[in-house]
């Protein structure tokens, strides 16, 4: 697993600023959603086009916090990247940022019905969970995904972010969620990147400026404390 503990100096800074390590240590489950980003075979399967090896290791943690969220009365939302032929144009990403030809493979691989578009092994949404698709890195970028409106309609104001990659789609979603006025918690041990350094840099950024960083055990504890009060 990736390292999950924030640097000691950052922890001290957060405690000095807020009086405690975690900004959001009082969670109302009915106002919370676990948002799981891009746990799809194209990212998680061994040898897949966009493989993130650590993403396979976080499946048990994601399922654990999903079960706890449902049990406490909160919502679980699964977000998949999807680029059907009718998707909005994103030529800068697929034709310029990505190497020539590679972007076309990614775009095709993330179409409904393609093997890579499917959920990763071990990821199985439950009845009552929300399933949505996005056509940009961030699930909270206006126009990219219906998720923000669906969450607001359910009275949700707090999102716990899990999935892959920590430093791309998960961080992008976390940043935009905060700027869309959601309270954001990044789950340190339920996110995966391609290196420990990229993972930790993203957690540090979120903890400094965009929200909170908690472990799965910490988040479950806060959810259960309120649910059992």
BAKEGU-533240 format. One record per residue (C-alpha): x, y, z. Coordinates in pm, whole numbers, m for minus. Example, Ala and Ser with C-alpha at 12.3 -4.5 7.8 and 13.67 -1.06 7.14 Angstrom:
// BAKEGU-533240
       X       Y       Z
    1230    m450     780
    1367    m106     714
END
This chain:
// BAKEGU-533240
       X       Y       Z
       0       0       0
     102     363     m43
     220     551     267
     m79     726     422
      51     942     707
      92    1310     623
     433    1460     702
     478    1549    1069
     525    1920     997
     200    1933     801
      15    1751    1077
     149    2003    1328
      44    2289    1100
    m311    2153    1067
    m345    2101    1440
    m219    2454    1509
    m460    2600    1255
    m774    2402    1338
    m716    2277    1689
    m729    1917    1565
    m582    1711    1283
    m906    1651    1094
   m1127    1938     990
   m1423    1708     926
   m1432    1472    1223
   m1807    1504    1276
   m1985    1326     994
   m2360    1305     948
   m2400     987     741
   m2723    1102     576
   m2533    1401     437
   m2230    1198     324
   m2143    1015       5
   m1852     788     m72
   m1749     881    m427
   m1542     609    m595
   m1356     725    m903
   m1255     515   m1207
   m1226     170   m1052
   m1244      21   m1401
   m1056    m260   m1567
    m862     m25   m1795
    m693     114   m1483
    m698    m187   m1252
    m648    m504   m1454
    m299    m647   m1483
    m146    m539   m1813
    m432    m300   m1893
    m375       3   m2115
    m376     253   m1825
    m272      11   m1551
    m226     146   m1200
     m96    m161   m1013
    m174     m21    m668
    m539      20    m768
    m589    m355    m726
    m462    m335    m368
    m722     m76    m260
   m1028    m279    m364
   m1076    m430     m12
   m1048     m86     150
   m1302      61     m90
   m1546    m221     m27
   m1495    m186     348
   m1577     184     356
   m1865     136     110
   m2023    m121     341
   m1975     110     638
   m2126     405     451
   m2435     205     356
   m2465      66     707
   m2454     413     859
   m2720     546     621
   m2500     728     372
   m2473     702      m6
   m2217     523    m223
   m2158     667    m570
   m1955     490    m839
   m1811     711   m1113
   m1671     572   m1437
   m1486     751   m1715
   m1682     709   m2037
   m1622     843   m2386
   m1890     718   m2628
   m1863     822   m2993
   m2107    1103   m2916
   m1895    1239   m2627
   m1800    1606   m2619
   m1482    1693   m2803
   m1166    1674   m2593
    m904    1678   m2867
    m644    1859   m2655
    m635    1563   m2418
    m661    1276   m2663
    m463    1424   m2954
    m207    1652   m2788
    m149    1572   m2421
    m150    1198   m2491
     102    1054   m2740
     m15    1026   m3102
    m240     725   m3145
    m248     644   m2776
    m534     884   m2708
    m747     706   m2965
    m685     376   m2787
    m785     527   m2453
   m1097     688   m2594
   m1204     362   m2757
   m1121     158   m2446
   m1345     374   m2232
   m1661     319   m2433
   m1955     129   m2289
   m1924    m239   m2373
   m1547    m240   m2401
   m1371    m469   m2150
   m1174    m180   m2001
   m1485      23   m1931
   m1624    m239   m1691
   m1577    m229   m1317
   m1256    m378   m1183
   m1256    m725   m1036
   m1402    m713    m686
   m1596    m392    m745
   m1970    m464    m737
   m2220    m182    m678
   m2504    m269    m442
   m2874    m196    m485
   m2934     164    m387
   m2589     281    m488
   m2556     560    m745
   m2379     492   m1074
   m2276     779   m1301
   m2032     851   m1582
   m1799    1143   m1649
   m1626    1270   m1962
   m1345    1466   m1798
   m1097    1386   m1521
   m1311    1553   m1253
   m1654    1422   m1156
   m1736    1768   m1019
   m1634    1982   m1316
   m1949    2160   m1434
   m2092    1978   m1734
   m1868    1673   m1698
   m2093    1455   m1482
   m2442    1467   m1328
   m2301    1376    m986
   m2303    1720    m814
   m2671    1779    m885
   m2767    1428    m783
   m2584    1468    m453
   m2738    1806    m378
   m3085    1669    m451
   m3021    1411    m178
   m2909    1674      73
   m2546    1560      63
   m2278    1813     149
   m1979    1591     231
   m1792    1362      m9
   m1533    1098      73
   m1312    1043    m231
   m1163     703    m321
   m1033     539    m637
    m765     605    m896
    m557     792    m976
    m497     984    m656
    m317    1266    m833
    m531    1292   m1145
    m904    1214   m1144
    m936    1179    m766
    m750    1499    m686
    m925    1680    m970
   m1262    1568    m834
   m1167    1668    m481
   m1055    2014    m584
   m1367    2083    m789
   m1595    1938    m521
   m1459    2183    m265
   m1497    2469    m509
   m1855    2353    m568
   m1906    2390    m190
   m1883    2027     m81
   m1681    1925     222
   m1409    1694      94
   m1232    1401     258
    m964    1212      66
    m930     856     191
    m555     804     205
    m557     425     194
    m841     395     m57
    m671     595    m334
    m405     472    m572
    m145     636    m794
     148     506    m997
     404     600    m735
     422     673    m363
     552    1022    m437
     262    1117    m663
      14     977    m411
     160    1166    m116
     202    1493    m306
    m168    1483    m387
    m269    1411     m27
     m54    1701      92
    m216    1938    m157
    m566    1838     m50
    m485    1859     321
    m330    2204     284
    m589    2374      71
    m893    2171     m28
   m1023    1952     252
    m930    1670     483
    m723    1353     454
    m833    1053     660
    m772     680     661
   m1057     442     599
   m1054     342     967
   m1076     704    1079
   m1363     784     844
   m1556     473     944
   m1507     564    1308
   m1649     912    1254
   m1945     776    1057
   m2029     518    1322
   m1988     762    1608
   m2265     979    1468
   m2484     691    1349
   m2472     530    1696
   m2511     852    1895
END
